[in-house]
């Protein structure tokens, strides 16, 4: 028999679901908890949660941010019904505490829990909280955040970091050999990287002797990205394009510099691995949270940031990459700064805090 019953609400992207799964594992191991997830049919939870061996219940709710007024109106009209669905789930499951991880299902799930006086805790991976977490932040009993800047949005917030696979923390820095650049746009790739890197690759290889480049393009843009590299005239012995990268810790280990987006999970992995980065926030990200994440890493001395529009400026991307790749001392200092932002016990701390909250409510 389980000691605790924990409801985890939210999802949508891997940045929400993957940390939530790590927390769920720790809740099972450390607190003998029975964990139930609540998500929507449109999110990655539909696949990732059952694959991880956890139960998932679905509710109907849509997006509110970066959508048309018609979609927003439809979502607002759905909200009362979504909250009622969550209330029914809470009555059935009788959780000792509810954890909101952001995303579509988080808003109605947290609202239902607060209405029913169930202890609630918010998890926020970004420097700028998402819409759902901003709405409930001052009403929850506790919060776990990744960036100190996010604490002001929540009641009783603690900087815990984001759960990251242990392998990232165990990586050694690459040898002082010819530099290696990893271009990583997330699981779907980054169209702006696919468009701009091939244009500068020949000049970049000329400017940085011995440089090798691994570029993850995403499946949809793989063939066009390869064709662009081939048309660039850059030496094919020094670049490689992959649709997917299946062992990210190993790929990170070989990189002297990472060119990446600044989603919360990517930033957490860079910190855990101690990787200097050139970050280009996704301009259309809700609430500009990627920009806030990148700015936090820049302030720590762990990264350099370029806005998407700056990639169109002649020589800007090329000059920045050359400057970084030819300065191993700066890269080493950025690596040290990145590790200072890492949180190796994030999953354990969040699980323990949530377990303590649940047990305190039952006394």
Secondary structure in CASP SS format (residue, H / E / C, confidence):
PFRMAT SS
TARGET T0000
AUTHOR 0000-0000-0000
METHOD secondary structure of the structure
MODEL  1
X C 1.00
X C 1.00
X C 1.00
X E 1.00
X E 1.00
X E 1.00
X E 1.00
X E 1.00
X E 1.00
X C 1.00
X C 1.00
X C 1.00
X C 1.00
X H 1.00
X H 1.00
X H 1.00
X H 1.00
X H 1.00
X H 1.00
X H 1.00
X H 1.00
X H 1.00
X H 1.00
X H 1.00
X H 1.00
X H 1.00
X H 1.00
X H 1.00
X H 1.00
X H 1.00
X H 1.00
X C 1.00
X E 1.00
X E 1.00
X E 1.00
X E 1.00
X E 1.00
X E 1.00
X E 1.00
X C 1.00
X C 1.00
X C 1.00
X C 1.00
X C 1.00
X H 1.00
X H 1.00
X H 1.00
X H 1.00
X H 1.00
X H 1.00
X H 1.00
X C 1.00
X C 1.00
X C 1.00
X E 1.00
X E 1.00
X E 1.00
X E 1.00
X C 1.00
X C 1.00
X C 1.00
X C 1.00
X C 1.00
X C 1.00
X C 1.00
X C 1.00
X C 1.00
X C 1.00
X H 1.00
X H 1.00
X H 1.00
X H 1.00
X H 1.00
X H 1.00
X H 1.00
X H 1.00
X H 1.00
X H 1.00
X H 1.00
X H 1.00
X H 1.00
X H 1.00
X H 1.00
X H 1.00
X H 1.00
X H 1.00
X H 1.00
X H 1.00
X H 1.00
X H 1.00
X H 1.00
X H 1.00
X H 1.00
X C 1.00
X C 1.00
X C 1.00
X E 1.00
X E 1.00
X E 1.00
X E 1.00
X C 1.00
X C 1.00
X C 1.00
X H 1.00
X H 1.00
X H 1.00
X H 1.00
X H 1.00
X H 1.00
X H 1.00
X H 1.00
X H 1.00
X H 1.00
X H 1.00
X H 1.00
X C 1.00
X C 1.00
X C 1.00
X C 1.00
X E 1.00
X E 1.00
X E 1.00
X E 1.00
X E 1.00
X C 1.00
X C 1.00
X C 1.00
X C 1.00
X C 1.00
X C 1.00
X H 1.00
X H 1.00
X H 1.00
X H 1.00
X H 1.00
X H 1.00
X C 1.00
X C 1.00
X C 1.00
X C 1.00
X C 1.00
X E 1.00
X E 1.00
X E 1.00
X E 1.00
X C 1.00
X C 1.00
X H 1.00
X H 1.00
X H 1.00
X H 1.00
X H 1.00
X H 1.00
X C 1.00
X C 1.00
X C 1.00
X E 1.00
X E 1.00
X E 1.00
X C 1.00
X C 1.00
X C 1.00
X C 1.00
X C 1.00
X C 1.00
X H 1.00
X H 1.00
X H 1.00
X H 1.00
X C 1.00
X C 1.00
X C 1.00
X C 1.00
X C 1.00
X C 1.00
X C 1.00
X C 1.00
X C 1.00
X C 1.00
X E 1.00
X E 1.00
X E 1.00
X E 1.00
X E 1.00
X C 1.00
X C 1.00
X C 1.00
X C 1.00
X C 1.00
X C 1.00
X H 1.00
X H 1.00
X H 1.00
X H 1.00
X H 1.00
X H 1.00
X H 1.00
X H 1.00
X H 1.00
X H 1.00
X H 1.00
X H 1.00
X H 1.00
X H 1.00
X H 1.00
X H 1.00
X H 1.00
X C 1.00
X C 1.00
X C 1.00
X C 1.00
X E 1.00
X E 1.00
X E 1.00
X E 1.00
X E 1.00
X C 1.00
X C 1.00
X C 1.00
X C 1.00
X C 1.00
X H 1.00
X H 1.00
X H 1.00
X H 1.00
X H 1.00
X H 1.00
X H 1.00
X H 1.00
X H 1.00
X H 1.00
X H 1.00
X C 1.00
X C 1.00
X C 1.00
X C 1.00
X C 1.00
X C 1.00
X E 1.00
X E 1.00
X E 1.00
X E 1.00
X C 1.00
X C 1.00
X C 1.00
X C 1.00
X C 1.00
X H 1.00
X H 1.00
X H 1.00
X H 1.00
X H 1.00
X H 1.00
X H 1.00
X C 1.00
X C 1.00
X E 1.00
X E 1.00
X E 1.00
X E 1.00
X C 1.00
X C 1.00
X C 1.00
X H 1.00
X H 1.00
X H 1.00
X H 1.00
X H 1.00
X H 1.00
X H 1.00
X H 1.00
X H 1.00
X H 1.00
X C 1.00
X C 1.00
X C 1.00
X E 1.00
X E 1.00
X E 1.00
X C 1.00
X C 1.00
X C 1.00
X C 1.00
X C 1.00
X C 1.00
X H 1.00
X H 1.00
X H 1.00
X H 1.00
X H 1.00
X H 1.00
X H 1.00
X H 1.00
X H 1.00
X H 1.00
X H 1.00
X H 1.00
X H 1.00
X H 1.00
X C 1.00
X C 1.00
X C 1.00
X E 1.00
X E 1.00
X E 1.00
X C 1.00
X C 1.00
X H 1.00
X H 1.00
X H 1.00
X H 1.00
X H 1.00
X C 1.00
X C 1.00
X C 1.00
X H 1.00
X H 1.00
X H 1.00
X H 1.00
X H 1.00
X H 1.00
X H 1.00
X H 1.00
X H 1.00
X H 1.00
X C 1.00
X C 1.00
X H 1.00
X H 1.00
X H 1.00
X H 1.00
X H 1.00
X H 1.00
X H 1.00
X H 1.00
X H 1.00
X H 1.00
X H 1.00
X H 1.00
X C 1.00
X C 1.00
X C 1.00
X C 1.00
X C 1.00
X C 1.00
X H 1.00
X H 1.00
X H 1.00
X H 1.00
X H 1.00
X H 1.00
X H 1.00
X H 1.00
X H 1.00
X H 1.00
X H 1.00
X H 1.00
X H 1.00
X H 1.00
X H 1.00
X H 1.00
X C 1.00
X C 1.00
END
